[in-house]
Amino acid sequence: MKSDIQFIKEDLSEINLSEIKHMLHELILHHEAGGMMKLSNRSLHRFLQDEPDIYTLDDAKVVYRCEDY
């Protein structure tokens, strides 16, 4: 019985470690993507600041309709 408990503990610790590694990897990717977007925004700001806007805020508005069933 002790060996079964030890096996379960080891299995759980591996699963948790694997999940933690996966979450850290996702966090790093998210952080890198945010950094790239911020850098892109900064570097394109001067280039785009004198360009006219193609779309207005009115063009981006969406109307949602809710119908009762």
Phi and psi in degrees as GROMACS dihedral restraints (atoms count N, CA, C in turn):
[ dihedral_restraints ]
;  ai    aj    ak    al  type     phi  dphi    fc
    3     4     5     6     1   -60.7    20    10
    4     5     6     7     1   -39.7    20    10
    6     7     8     9     1   -65.9    20    10
    7     8     9    10     1   -35.5    20    10
    9    10    11    12     1   -64.1    20    10
   10    11    12    13     1   -42.5    20    10
   12    13    14    15     1   -65.6    20    10
   13    14    15    16     1   -43.1    20    10
   15    16    17    18     1   -63.1    20    10
   16    17    18    19     1   -42.2    20    10
   18    19    20    21     1   -60.9    20    10
   19    20    21    22     1   -43.5    20    10
   21    22    23    24     1   -64.9    20    10
   22    23    24    25     1   -43.0    20    10
   24    25    26    27     1   -61.3    20    10
   25    26    27    28     1   -44.5    20    10
   27    28    29    30     1   -64.3    20    10
   28    29    30    31     1   -42.0    20    10
   30    31    32    33     1   -63.0    20    10
   31    32    33    34     1   -43.6    20    10
   33    34    35    36     1   -65.4    20    10
   34    35    36    37     1   -40.0    20    10
   36    37    38    39     1   -66.2    20    10
   37    38    39    40     1   -36.1    20    10
   39    40    41    42     1   -67.1    20    10
   40    41    42    43     1   -40.9    20    10
   42    43    44    45     1   -63.6    20    10
   43    44    45    46     1   -46.3    20    10
   45    46    47    48     1   -62.7    20    10
   46    47    48    49     1   -41.7    20    10
   48    49    50    51     1   -63.5    20    10
   49    50    51    52     1   -42.6    20    10
   51    52    53    54     1   -63.0    20    10
   52    53    54    55     1   -42.9    20    10
   54    55    56    57     1   -65.2    20    10
   55    56    57    58     1   -40.1    20    10
   57    58    59    60     1   -64.2    20    10
   58    59    60    61     1   -43.3    20    10
   60    61    62    63     1   -60.2    20    10
   61    62    63    64     1   -42.5    20    10
   63    64    65    66     1   -63.9    20    10
   64    65    66    67     1   -44.1    20    10
   66    67    68    69     1   -65.1    20    10
   67    68    69    70     1   -40.2    20    10
   69    70    71    72     1   -64.0    20    10
   70    71    72    73     1   -40.5    20    10
   72    73    74    75     1   -61.6    20    10
   73    74    75    76     1   -45.4    20    10
   75    76    77    78     1   -63.1    20    10
   76    77    78    79     1   -39.6    20    10
   78    79    80    81     1   -64.2    20    10
   79    80    81    82     1   -42.4    20    10
   81    82    83    84     1   -63.9    20    10
   82    83    84    85     1   -44.6    20    10
   84    85    86    87     1   -60.9    20    10
   85    86    87    88     1   -42.3    20    10
   87    88    89    90     1   -63.3    20    10
   88    89    90    91     1   -43.0    20    10
   90    91    92    93     1   -64.2    20    10
   91    92    93    94     1   -43.1    20    10
   93    94    95    96     1   -64.7    20    10
   94    95    96    97     1   -41.7    20    10
   96    97    98    99     1   -64.0    20    10
   97    98    99   100     1   -41.4    20    10
   99   100   101   102     1   -62.4    20    10
  100   101   102   103     1   -41.2    20    10
  102   103   104   105     1   -63.7    20    10
  103   104   105   106     1   -41.1    20    10
  105   106   107   108     1   -65.9    20    10
  106   107   108   109     1   -39.4    20    10
  108   109   110   111     1   -66.0    20    10
  109   110   111   112     1   -40.5    20    10
  111   112   113   114     1   -64.6    20    10
  112   113   114   115     1   -44.3    20    10
  114   115   116   117     1   -63.0    20    10
  115   116   117   118     1   -42.8    20    10
  117   118   119   120     1   -62.2    20    10
  118   119   120   121     1   -43.1    20    10
  120   121   122   123     1   -61.1    20    10
  121   122   123   124     1   -44.3    20    10
  123   124   125   126     1   -65.9    20    10
  124   125   126   127     1   -44.5    20    10
  126   127   128   129     1   -73.5    20    10
  127   128   129   130     1   -27.8    20    10
  129   130   131   132     1   -89.8    20    10
  130   131   132   133     1   -10.7    20    10
  132   133   134   135     1   -58.3    20    10
  133   134   135   136     1   -52.0    20    10
  135   136   137   138     1   -62.2    20    10
  136   137   138   139     1   -41.4    20    10
  138   139   140   141     1   -63.6    20    10
  139   140   141   142     1   -39.7    20    10
  141   142   143   144     1   -94.9    20    10
  142   143   144   145     1   -11.5    20    10
  144   145   146   147     1   -64.0    20    10
  145   146   147   148     1   -29.2    20    10
  147   148   149   150     1   -94.3    20    10
  148   149   150   151     1    -3.2    20    10
  150   151   152   153     1   -80.9    20    10
  151   152   153   154     1   143.3    20    10
  153   154   155   156     1   -71.8    20    10
  154   155   156   157     1   149.9    20    10
  156   157   158   159     1   -74.1    20    10
  157   158   159   160     1   134.0    20    10
  159   160   161   162     1   -79.4    20    10
  160   161   162   163     1   -39.5    20    10
  162   163   164   165     1  -117.6    20    10
  163   164   165   166     1   149.0    20    10
  165   166   167   168     1  -100.0    20    10
  166   167   168   169     1   172.2    20    10
  168   169   170   171     1   -64.4    20    10
  169   170   171   172     1   -32.7    20    10
  171   172   173   174     1   -63.0    20    10
  172   173   174   175     1   -33.4    20    10
  174   175   176   177     1   -66.3    20    10
  175   176   177   178     1   -29.5    20    10
  177   178   179   180     1   -87.2    20    10
  178   179   180   181     1   -10.0    20    10
  180   181   182   183     1   -68.8    20    10
  181   182   183   184     1   143.2    20    10
  183   184   185   186     1  -123.5    20    10
  184   185   186   187     1   137.0    20    10
  186   187   188   189     1  -105.4    20    10
  187   188   189   190     1   123.2    20    10
  189   190   191   192     1  -102.1    20    10
  190   191   192   193     1   135.0    20    10
  192   193   194   195     1  -117.4    20    10
  193   194   195   196     1   133.0    20    10
  195   196   197   198     1  -114.5    20    10
  196   197   198   199     1   120.3    20    10
  198   199   200   201     1  -108.4    20    10
  199   200   201   202     1   135.8    20    10
  201   202   203   204     1   -74.3    20    10
  202   203   204   205     1   141.1    20    10
